């Protein structure tokens, strides 16, 4: 084996190891507030834009101005959840994190 093929094999093994750790550590639906992101995406797609600019889920500070910085991803999560469910969200998140790695 030449050194280039060894490097490719090692790189692929590292990716497989990393992806297995990602899949193991994701605990949906409670992990990473994914359920809240999905509900926000649903609200945005149904025309309720209050979740973007207000402290929508707060009981004690509902009038506190809050800018939600993840609105586009919440819409994407809701659309993915609608079509592929929780398992598809886990695979999507794994693919995104692997590509970032």
N, C-alpha and C positions, 0 to 999 in steps of 0.2 A: 504494500500500500504506500502511496506517495503521501507526503505531508499535507497536501491540499485536501485530499479525501478524508484524512484523519480529522482535520479541522472542521470539515463539513459534518462529519458524523458526531463529533463532540458538540457542535452547535445545535444539531437536531436533538441530541439527548438532553441538552440543557433546556431547550424549548419544551420538550415533552415533560420534563420534571417540573418546570415552572407552570405549565398549563395544568398539570395534575394538582399542584398546590392551589392554584386559583379555583379550580372546580371544587376542591375539598373545603376551602374556607368560606365559600359563598353559602349563606344560610337564608335562603328566601323562604317566606315572605318577610321576615323580620329584619334581615340584614340590610344595612345601608338605607333605611327608610324607603325602600323601594315601593312599598304600598302607598305611601304618601305621594311619591313622585308620580305614580300611576293615576291616583285620584286627581292630582293637580293637572296632569296632562288631559284627563277626561274633562275637567272643568274648563280648561282653556279651549279645547276643541268644541265645547258646547256654548262658547261665548261668554263664560264667566271669567273676566280678566282680573277680578279682585285678588286672585291668588298671586298675581304678579307684583302688585303694588301695595298690598296691605298685609298686615300681620294676621292672616286669615285664620290660623288655628289657635291663636292666643285667647285665653279667657281673661287674663288680667290686663293685657295691653292691646286690645283690638284696634285702637286708633293709632298705634305706633306705625310710622311709615317704614316700610320694609320693601326692598327691591329683591325679588327672587332672581338670582343669576342663572338658574338652571332650567328656565322655562322651555327652551327648545328641546333639551334632552328629555324633559318630562313628557312632551308630546310624542317624541320618538318611542319612549318606553311604553306609553299607553297604546300606541299603534301596534308595536311588537307584541305586547301582552294580549291584545285583541286577536291577533292572528296566530301566534305560536305558544302562548301561555308562559308559565314560569320556567319551564325547561328551556324554551327558546331564549328567554332573557338571560339565563345562566350562560348559555352558549355565546350569546351576543357579547355579554360582558367579558367572557373569557377571551374572545377574539379581539375585542378592543384593547384589553390589557396586554395581550400577547403582541399585538402590533405596536403598542407603545414601548414595550420592552425591547 
